[in-house]
Every structure is written in structure tokens, then in C-alpha cells.
Amino acid sequence: MKDSPSPAGDSDALLVARTLSGDSRAFELLVIKYQRRIQRLIARMVRDVDLVEDIAQETFIRAYRALHQFRGEAQFYTWLYRIAVNTAKKTLLDFKNDPLVTEAALRPAGDDDETFQPGNEPIAEETPETLLAAREIAEAVQAALDALPEDLRQAVTLREIEGLSYEDIAAVMACPIGTVRSRIFRAREAISAKVRPMLERQTGKRW
């Protein structure tokens, strides 16, 4: 028995159908619904704020132009995320060939990005020492994330930060679910290897 479409999927499908029938306001509602999530995804790939907004805008323009190709075989946001990832990759590639591009625009977002701040979680018995330790761990996690190969970083970001299912990540990254699981496992292991020694030093325990 085939699973019933989710309410969100039904809503998106209706807005897509309305857009294709000439209702431009319907697509504006899709933009409003997903704009922040798309910007957050892109911010994991580039650091420059203005560039993030430009890529997000280009993503929605491309989605609008290609909307007639959307068949509803995947959730709309999965289809949209894939366009966003491809648009960001193309933009970064173009900028790498541009001698005027700044390094900041090509660096992955750092720990000042609001979408990834492990150190913001409350800590029991906060002291200057524990706050510093938490900050150092957060920086180590971010540094380990930034050092990952692009495919591993993208997979673990979509899973841990965006909360996508393995099926949706496979659709976004155009690869089998087994590959997604492998990439996420390898990413977690690489991050853990960087952070575990710090935790052991601070707690005196083996993890």
C-alpha cells in the first residue's frame, strides 16, 4: 500500500499547480515558505552574506522556470534543495575562476553562522571555564566540519542541521541511500576524531 502524501506535500503540490495555471501569487507563497531554509542551506556552502542572498534568488528563479518539469515524484522542497545545491556549486565554480573574488566568499560558513552553533546549548553550572571549554569544542566541531570533503560536509549538514531524511538527502545529492549513509557515517567519524580528545581532556573520561 502506497503511503499517503503528507499535508505539506499536498499543500506544495496545490501551490505548484496554481502557479502553472498562471497564479504568480502561489509561487510567492512557496518562496516565503522555503526562503529561509534555502538561505540556511546555501550559507553552509558559502560565507558571503550577499552571495547567499544572490544564490537563493537565483535558485527560486531557476525553480520557477523549471517548474513545468516538476513531476511530484519527490517532495517539492527536496526538488528545490537540489536546485539550490547545484546553483551554489555553479556559483562557487564561477567565482573560483574569477581573480577578483574574495576568499571570504569561498570559505564555508564559520561558527558565527546561526545555523550551526553547538556552543549555544545551555550548560549545567556555567562558569568562565565551562563556557570557554564549550566554545573550544564548538570551534573544533566547526573546524572539523569545514575540513571535510564537500560531499561529506553536504551530507552531514543536510542530515544534522537541516533535518532531512536519508531518502531526501539521496534525492538532493542524486546518489543512492547507501552512499548517503556512508558519507554521513564517515563525516561523523571524522568530526568525532577531532573532538573526542578535547572531551577526554576536559572530563578525564574515555569516550
PABAMI-521571 format. One record per atom (N, C-alpha, C, O): residue in one letter; x, y, z. Coordinates in steps of 0.05 Angstrom, whole numbers, padded with zeros to 5 digits, always signed. Example, Ala and Ser with C-alpha at 12.3 -4.5 7.8 and 13.67 -1.06 7.14 Angstrom:
BEGIN
A+00264-00114+00156
A+00246-00090+00156
A+00264-00066+00156
A+00285-00066+00169
S+00257-00045+00142
S+00273-00021+00143
S+00258+00001+00157
S+00268+00023+00161
//
This chain:
BEGIN
M+00017-00024+00000
M+00000+00000+00000
M+00017+00025+00000
M+00036+00027+00016
K+00012+00043-00018
K+00029+00067-00020
K+00022+00087+00001
K-00001+00092+00007
D+00043+00099+00013
D+00039+00119+00034
D+00023+00143+00023
D+00027+00150+00000
S+00006+00154+00039
S-00008+00178+00031
S+00010+00202+00031
S+00028+00203+00048
P+00007+00221+00013
P+00024+00245+00013
P+00020+00260+00039
P-00002+00260+00050
S+00041+00274+00048
S+00039+00290+00072
S+00023+00314+00066
S+00020+00323+00043
P+00011+00326+00088
P-00004+00352+00084
P+00013+00373+00071
P+00004+00388+00054
A+00039+00374+00079
A+00057+00394+00068
A+00061+00389+00038
A+00061+00408+00022
G+00063+00363+00031
G+00066+00356+00003
G+00041+00363-00013
G+00043+00373-00035
D+00018+00358-00001
D-00007+00365-00014
D-00009+00395-00019
D-00016+00405-00040
S-00001+00411+00002
S-00002+00440+00000
S+00017+00450-00021
S+00010+00467-00037
D+00041+00439-00022
D+00061+00448-00042
D+00051+00440-00070
D+00054+00456-00089
A+00041+00416-00073
A+00031+00407-00099
A+00009+00426-00109
A+00008+00432-00133
L-00008+00434-00091
L-00030+00452-00098
L-00019+00479-00107
L-00028+00491-00127
L+00001+00489-00093
L+00013+00515-00100
L+00028+00513-00126
L+00027+00532-00142
V+00041+00491-00131
V+00054+00486-00157
V+00034+00487-00180
V+00037+00499-00200
A+00012+00472-00175
A-00009+00471-00196
A-00021+00499-00201
A-00026+00506-00224
R-00025+00514-00180
R-00036+00541-00183
R-00017+00559-00198
R-00025+00575-00215
T+00009+00555-00192
T+00030+00571-00206
T+00029+00565-00236
T+00030+00583-00253
L+00028+00539-00242
L+00029+00531-00270
L+00004+00540-00285
L+00004+00542-00310
S-00017+00545-00270
S-00042+00554-00283
S-00043+00585-00286
S-00062+00596-00295
G-00021+00598-00277
G-00019+00627-00281
G-00021+00644-00256
G-00022+00668-00257
D-00023+00631-00232
D-00026+00646-00207
D+00002+00651-00196
D+00013+00634-00182
S+00013+00675-00201
S+00040+00681-00192
S+00041+00684-00162
S+00062+00679-00150
R+00019+00691-00149
R+00019+00693-00120
R+00024+00666-00107
R+00036+00665-00085
A+00016+00645-00120
A+00020+00618-00108
A+00050+00612-00106
A+00059+00601-00086
F+00066+00620-00126
F+00095+00615-00125
F+00107+00633-00103
F+00127+00625-00090
E+00097+00657-00100
E+00107+00675-00079
E+00104+00661-00052
E+00121+00665-00034
L+00081+00647-00048
L+00077+00633-00023
L+00098+00611-00019
L+00107+00606+00004
L+00105+00597-00040
L+00126+00577-00038
L+00153+00590-00031
L+00169+00578-00015
V+00159+00613-00043
V+00184+00627-00036
V+00184+00634-00007
V+00204+00630+00007
I+00162+00646+00003
I+00160+00654+00031
I+00164+00629+00049
I+00177+00631+00070
K+00152+00607+00041
K+00153+00583+00058
K+00181+00572+00060
K+00189+00563+00082
Y+00197+00573+00038
Y+00222+00559+00038
Y+00247+00577+00036
Y+00270+00568+00036
Q+00243+00603+00034
Q+00265+00621+00030
Q+00286+00619+00053
Q+00310+00617+00047
R+00277+00619+00078
R+00296+00618+00100
R+00312+00591+00100
R+00336+00591+00105
R+00298+00569+00094
R+00312+00543+00094
R+00332+00542+00071
R+00354+00530+00075
I+00325+00553+00049
I+00344+00553+00026
I+00368+00570+00032
I+00390+00562+00026
Q+00364+00593+00044
Q+00386+00611+00051
Q+00404+00597+00071
Q+00428+00600+00070
R+00392+00583+00090
R+00408+00569+00111
R+00425+00547+00098
R+00448+00544+00106
L+00413+00533+00080
L+00428+00512+00065
L+00452+00524+00050
L+00474+00514+00052
I+00447+00545+00036
I+00468+00558+00020
I+00490+00570+00038
I+00513+00569+00031
A+00482+00580+00061
A+00501+00592+00079
A+00521+00571+00090
A+00542+00578+00099
R+00514+00545+00088
R+00532+00524+00095
R+00554+00520+00074
R+00574+00506+00079
M+00549+00530+00050
M+00567+00526+00028
M+00585+00551+00022
M+00607+00548+00013
V+00574+00574+00028
V+00589+00599+00023
V+00586+00617+00048
V+00568+00614+00063
R+00605+00635+00050
R+00605+00652+00074
R+00594+00680+00069
R+00582+00692+00087
D+00598+00690+00045
D+00590+00718+00039
D+00559+00720+00041
D+00545+00706+00026
V+00549+00738+00058
V+00520+00741+00062
V+00506+00750+00036
V+00485+00739+00029
D+00518+00769+00023
D+00506+00779-00002
D+00505+00757-00023
D+00486+00755-00039
L+00526+00740-00023
L+00526+00718-00043
L+00504+00698-00036
L+00492+00687-00054
V+00500+00693-00011
V+00479+00675-00002
V+00452+00684-00013
V+00437+00668-00024
E+00446+00710-00010
E+00421+00720-00019
E+00418+00719-00050
E+00397+00713-00060
D+00440+00724-00063
D+00440+00723-00093
D+00435+00695-00102
D+00419+00690-00121
I+00448+00675-00090
I+00445+00647-00098
I+00416+00638-00092
I+00404+00624-00107
A+00406+00647-00069
A+00378+00639-00062
A+00358+00650-00082
A+00340+00636-00091
Q+00363+00675-00090
Q+00345+00688-00110
Q+00347+00673-00137
Q+00327+00668-00150
E+00372+00666-00145
E+00376+00652-00170
E+00363+00624-00168
E+00352+00614-00188
T+00364+00612-00144
T+00352+00585-00140
T+00322+00587-00146
T+00311+00570-00161
F+00308+00607-00135
F+00279+00609-00139
F+00273+00616-00168
F+00252+00608-00179
I+00290+00632-00181
I+00285+00639-00209
I+00287+00614-00226
I+00270+00609-00244
R+00308+00597-00221
R+00311+00572-00236
R+00288+00553-00231
R+00278+00540-00249
A+00280+00552-00206
A+00257+00535-00199
A+00232+00543-00213
A+00217+00527-00223
Y+00227+00569-00214
Y+00203+00579-00228
Y+00204+00572-00258
Y+00184+00563-00269
R+00227+00576-00270
R+00229+00570-00298
R+00227+00540-00304
R+00218+00532-00326
A+00235+00523-00285
A+00235+00494-00289
A+00211+00481-00277
A+00209+00456-00276
L+00192+00497-00267
L+00170+00485-00251
L+00153+00465-00268
L+00142+00447-00257
H+00152+00470-00293
H+00137+00451-00310
H+00149+00424-00311
H+00137+00404-00319
Q+00175+00422-00303
Q+00189+00396-00303
Q+00184+00381-00277
Q+00191+00357-00274
F+00173+00395-00256
F+00168+00382-00231
F+00145+00362-00233
F+00123+00369-00240
R+00151+00337-00228
R+00131+00316-00232
R+00118+00306-00206
R+00100+00289-00207
G+00127+00316-00184
G+00115+00308-00158
G+00125+00281-00149
G+00113+00270-00130
E+00146+00270-00161
E+00156+00244-00153
E+00172+00246-00127
E+00175+00226-00112
A+00181+00270-00120
A+00194+00276-00095
A+00180+00299-00082
A+00164+00313-00096
Q+00185+00304-00057
Q+00173+00328-00044
Q+00184+00353-00058
Q+00207+00353-00068
F+00168+00374-00059
F+00176+00398-00073
F+00202+00410-00060
F+00219+00418-00075
Y+00204+00409-00034
Y+00227+00422-00022
Y+00253+00406-00028
Y+00274+00417-00029
T+00250+00379-00032
T+00273+00363-00040
T+00282+00371-00068
T+00306+00375-00072
W+00263+00374-00085
W+00269+00384-00113
W+00282+00411-00112
W+00301+00417-00126
L+00272+00429-00095
L+00282+00456-00092
L+00310+00456-00080
L+00327+00471-00089
Y+00315+00439-00060
Y+00341+00438-00048
Y+00362+00429-00068
Y+00385+00440-00068
R+00355+00411-00085
R+00374+00402-00105
R+00381+00425-00124
R+00405+00428-00132
I+00362+00441-00132
I+00368+00464-00149
I+00386+00483-00134
I+00404+00494-00146
A+00381+00487-00108
A+00397+00506-00092
A+00426+00496-00090
A+00445+00512-00094
V+00430+00470-00085
V+00457+00459-00084
V+00472+00462-00110
V+00495+00471-00111
N+00458+00456-00132
N+00471+00458-00158
N+00477+00487-00165
N+00498+00493-00177
T+00459+00505-00158
T+00464+00534-00163
T+00487+00544-00147
T+00504+00559-00158
A+00489+00536-00122
A+00512+00544-00105
A+00538+00534-00116
A+00558+00548-00117
K+00538+00508-00124
K+00563+00496-00135
K+00572+00511-00160
K+00595+00517-00164
K+00553+00517-00178
K+00559+00531-00202
K+00570+00559-00196
K+00589+00568-00209
T+00558+00573-00177
T+00567+00600-00170
T+00595+00599-00159
T+00612+00615-00166
L+00601+00580-00141
L+00627+00577-00129
L+00648+00571-00151
L+00670+00581-00150
L+00640+00554-00170
L+00659+00547-00191
L+00665+00572-00208
L+00688+00576-00216
D+00644+00587-00214
D+00648+00612-00230
D+00666+00631-00215
D+00683+00644-00227
F+00662+00633-00189
F+00679+00652-00173
F+00707+00643-00170
F+00726+00659-00169
K+00711+00617-00170
K+00739+00607-00168
K+00755+00614-00193
K+00779+00616-00192
N+00741+00618-00215
N+00754+00626-00239
N+00756+00656-00243
N+00766+00666-00263
D+00746+00670-00222
D+00746+00700-00223
D+00768+00710-00205
D+00766+00706-00180
P+00788+00723-00215
P+00811+00732-00198
P+00802+00754-00178
P+00817+00759-00159
L+00779+00766-00181
L+00770+00787-00163
L+00755+00777-00140
L+00748+00793-00122
V+00748+00751-00139
V+00731+00741-00117
V+00747+00741-00091
V+00771+00736-00091
T+00734+00747-00069
T+00747+00748-00043
T+00748+00720-00031
T+00731+00703-00038
E+00767+00714-00014
E+00769+00688-00002
E+00745+00683+00016
E+00736+00661+00019
A+00735+00704+00029
A+00712+00701+00047
A+00688+00690+00033
A+00673+00674+00045
A+00685+00696+00008
A+00661+00686-00007
A+00663+00657-00012
A+00642+00643-00016
L+00687+00645-00012
L+00690+00617-00018
L+00694+00600+00007
L+00693+00576+00005
R+00698+00612+00030
R+00701+00597+00054
R+00674+00587+00064
R+00655+00602+00063
P+00673+00562+00074
P+00648+00553+00086
P+00642+00570+00110
P+00659+00582+00123
A+00616+00572+00117
A+00608+00589+00139
A+00621+00579+00165
A+00624+00555+00169
G+00628+00598+00182
G+00642+00591+00207
G+00623+00589+00230
G+00598+00587+00226
D+00634+00589+00255
D+00617+00585+00278
D+00600+00609+00285
D+00586+00609+00305
D+00603+00631+00269
D+00585+00654+00274
D+00559+00651+00258
D+00542+00668+00260
D+00557+00629+00243
D+00532+00624+00229
D+00511+00614+00248
D+00516+00594+00262
E+00488+00627+00249
E+00468+00619+00269
E+00457+00591+00264
E+00443+00581+00282
T+00462+00580+00241
T+00451+00553+00236
T+00468+00531+00247
T+00460+00508+00247
F+00491+00538+00258
F+00508+00517+00269
F+00524+00528+00292
F+00547+00537+00288
Q+00512+00529+00316
Q+00526+00539+00339
Q+00522+00520+00363
Q+00506+00525+00380
P+00537+00498+00363
P+00534+00479+00385
P+00539+00491+00412
P+00527+00482+00432
G+00555+00512+00413
G+00561+00524+00439
G+00538+00540+00451
G+00540+00549+00473
N+00516+00543+00436
N+00494+00558+00446
N+00476+00542+00464
N+00458+00552+00477
E+00481+00515+00466
E+00465+00499+00484
E+00471+00505+00513
E+00495+00509+00519
P+00451+00507+00530
P+00456+00513+00558
P+00473+00491+00571
P+00471+00468+00564
I+00490+00499+00590
I+00508+00481+00604
I+00502+00483+00633
I+00498+00504+00644
A+00502+00460+00646
A+00498+00459+00675
A+00522+00472+00689
A+00545+00468+00681
E+00516+00488+00710
E+00537+00501+00726
E+00556+00517+00708
E+00580+00511+00707
E+00546+00536+00695
E+00563+00552+00677
E+00583+00568+00693
E+00576+00582+00712
T+00608+00566+00685
T+00630+00582+00696
T+00646+00592+00673
T+00643+00582+00650
P+00664+00612+00677
P+00681+00620+00655
P+00696+00597+00642
P+00701+00596+00618
E+00704+00578+00659
E+00719+00555+00649
E+00702+00537+00631
E+00710+00528+00610
T+00677+00531+00640
T+00660+00513+00624
T+00651+00527+00599
T+00648+00515+00578
L+00646+00553+00601
L+00638+00568+00577
L+00661+00568+00556
L+00656+00565+00532
L+00686+00571+00566
L+00709+00571+00548
L+00712+00543+00535
L+00717+00540+00512
A+00708+00522+00552
A+00710+00495+00542
A+00689+00490+00521
A+00695+00478+00500
A+00665+00499+00526
A+00643+00495+00507
A+00649+00509+00481
A+00644+00499+00459
R+00660+00533+00483
R+00667+00549+00459
R+00689+00535+00443
R+00687+00533+00419
E+00709+00524+00457
E+00731+00510+00443
E+00720+00485+00429
E+00729+00479+00407
I+00702+00470+00442
I+00690+00447+00429
I+00674+00454+00405
I+00676+00441+00384
A+00658+00476+00407
A+00642+00485+00385
A+00660+00493+00361
A+00654+00487+00338
E+00683+00506+00367
E+00701+00514+00346
E+00714+00489+00334
E+00719+00488+00310
A+00720+00469+00350
A+00732+00445+00340
A+00713+00430+00322
A+00721+00419+00301
V+00688+00429+00330
V+00667+00416+00313
V+00665+00430+00286
V+00664+00418+00265
Q+00664+00457+00287
Q+00662+00473+00262
Q+00686+00469+00245
Q+00684+00467+00220
A+00710+00469+00257
A+00734+00466+00241
A+00735+00439+00228
A+00743+00436+00205
A+00726+00418+00243
A+00726+00391+00232
A+00705+00390+00209
A+00710+00376+00189
L+00683+00403+00212
L+00663+00403+00192
L+00673+00417+00166
L+00670+00407+00144
D+00686+00440+00170
D+00697+00455+00147
D+00719+00439+00133
D+00723+00443+00109
A+00733+00422+00147
A+00755+00407+00135
A+00746+00383+00120
A+00762+00370+00105
L+00720+00376+00122
L+00710+00352+00108
L+00709+00356+00078
L+00706+00379+00069
P+00712+00335+00062
P+00707+00338+00033
P+00679+00348+00029
P+00661+00343+00046
E+00674+00361+00007
E+00649+00374+00002
E+00625+00354+00004
E+00604+00361+00015
D+00628+00330-00007
D+00606+00312-00007
D+00599+00302+00021
D+00575+00299+00027
L+00619+00299+00038
L+00613+00291+00065
L+00601+00314+00081
L+00582+00310+00096
R+00612+00338+00078
R+00601+00361+00092
R+00572+00366+00084
R+00556+00372+00101
Q+00567+00364+00059
Q+00539+00369+00049
Q+00520+00349+00061
Q+00498+00356+00070
A+00528+00323+00061
A+00510+00302+00070
A+00504+00305+00100
A+00481+00304+00108
V+00525+00310+00116
V+00520+00312+00145
V+00506+00338+00152
V+00491+00339+00172
T+00510+00359+00136
T+00496+00384+00141
T+00466+00380+00136
T+00449+00389+00151
L+00459+00368+00114
L+00431+00363+00107
L+00418+00346+00128
L+00394+00349+00134
R+00433+00327+00140
R+00421+00309+00160
R+00420+00322+00187
R+00398+00323+00199
E+00442+00333+00197
E+00443+00342+00225
E+00433+00370+00229
E+00422+00376+00250
I+00435+00387+00208
I+00427+00415+00211
I+00400+00420+00198
I+00383+00433+00210
E+00396+00409+00174
E+00371+00413+00161
E+00350+00393+00168
E+00326+00397+00164
G+00359+00370+00179
G+00340+00350+00189
G+00327+00334+00167
G+00305+00323+00171
L+00339+00332+00143
L+00327+00317+00121
L+00330+00287+00126
L+00349+00278+00140
S+00312+00272+00115
S+00313+00243+00117
S+00335+00233+00098
S+00344+00248+00080
Y+00343+00208+00101
Y+00363+00196+00083
Y+00352+00196+00054
Y+00367+00200+00035
E+00327+00190+00052
E+00315+00189+00025
E+00316+00217+00011
E+00322+00219-00012
D+00310+00238+00027
D+00310+00265+00015
D+00339+00273+00009
D+00344+00286-00012
I+00357+00266+00026
I+00386+00273+00021
I+00395+00259-00005
I+00409+00270-00021
A+00387+00234-00008
A+00394+00219-00032
A+00384+00233-00057
A+00397+00234-00077
A+00359+00243-00055
A+00347+00257-00078
A+00362+00283-00083
A+00368+00290-00106
V+00369+00298-00062
V+00383+00323-00065
V+00411+00319-00077
V+00419+00334-00095
M+00425+00299-00067
M+00452+00294-00076
M+00454+00275-00100
M+00476+00270-00110
A+00431+00266-00109
A+00430+00248-00133
A+00448+00224-00130
A+00465+00219-00148
C+00445+00210-00108
C+00461+00186-00103
C+00445+00166-00087
C+00424+00173-00076
P+00453+00141-00086
P+00438+00120-00071
P+00438+00126-00041
P+00455+00139-00031
I+00417+00116-00028
I+00415+00120+00001
I+00439+00108+00015
I+00449+00119+00035
G+00449+00085+00005
G+00473+00073+00017
G+00497+00091+00017
G+00512+00092+00036
T+00500+00106-00004
T+00521+00126-00006
T+00518+00148+00014
T+00537+00157+00026
V+00493+00157+00017
V+00487+00178+00037
V+00494+00168+00065
V+00507+00183+00080
R+00486+00144+00072
R+00492+00133+00098
R+00522+00132+00103
R+00532+00138+00124
S+00536+00123+00082
S+00566+00121+00084
S+00578+00148+00089
S+00596+00151+00105
R+00569+00168+00073
R+00581+00195+00076
R+00575+00207+00103
R+00593+00219+00115
I+00551+00203+00113
I+00545+00214+00140
I+00561+00200+00161
I+00570+00212+00180
F+00563+00173+00159
F+00579+00158+00178
F+00608+00168+00178
F+00620+00172+00200
R+00620+00171+00155
R+00648+00180+00153
R+00651+00208+00163
R+00671+00214+00176
A+00631+00225+00158
A+00633+00253+00168
A+00632+00253+00198
A+00647+00267+00211
R+00613+00238+00210
R+00611+00237+00239
R+00636+00226+00252
R+00646+00236+00272
E+00648+00205+00239
E+00673+00194+00250
E+00695+00214+00249
E+00711+00216+00268
A+00697+00229+00227
A+00719+00249+00225
A+00716+00271+00245
A+00735+00280+00257
I+00691+00280+00249
I+00686+00301+00269
I+00692+00291+00297
I+00704+00304+00313
S+00682+00266+00303
S+00687+00254+00329
S+00716+00251+00335
S+00725+00256+00358
A+00732+00244+00315
A+00761+00240+00319
A+00774+00266+00327
A+00794+00266+00342
K+00764+00289+00318
K+00776+00315+00325
K+00767+00324+00352
K+00782+00337+00367
V+00742+00318+00359
V+00730+00329+00384
V+00735+00311+00408
V+00738+00320+00430
R+00737+00284+00403
R+00739+00266+00426
R+00763+00272+00444
R+00759+00271+00469
P+00787+00277+00434
P+00809+00283+00452
P+00804+00307+00470
P+00812+00308+00493
M+00790+00327+00460
M+00783+00351+00476
M+00764+00343+00499
M+00767+00352+00522
L+00744+00327+00493
L+00726+00318+00513
L+00740+00301+00534
L+00734+00304+00558
E+00758+00285+00526
E+00773+00268+00545
E+00790+00285+00563
E+00792+00280+00587
R+00802+00305+00552
R+00819+00323+00569
R+00802+00338+00589
R+00811+00342+00612
Q+00778+00346+00581
Q+00762+00363+00599
Q+00746+00347+00619
Q+00739+00358+00640
T+00741+00321+00613
T+00724+00306+00631
T+00741+00284+00646
T+00733+00274+00666
G+00764+00278+00635
G+00781+00257+00646
G+00770+00229+00640
G+00779+00210+00652
K+00750+00227+00621
K+00738+00202+00615
K+00745+00194+00586
K+00751+00211+00569
R+00745+00168+00582
R+00749+00158+00555
R+00721+00155+00542
R+00703+00145+00555
W+00719+00164+00517
W+00693+00163+00504
W+00692+00141+00484
W+00672+00136+00470
//
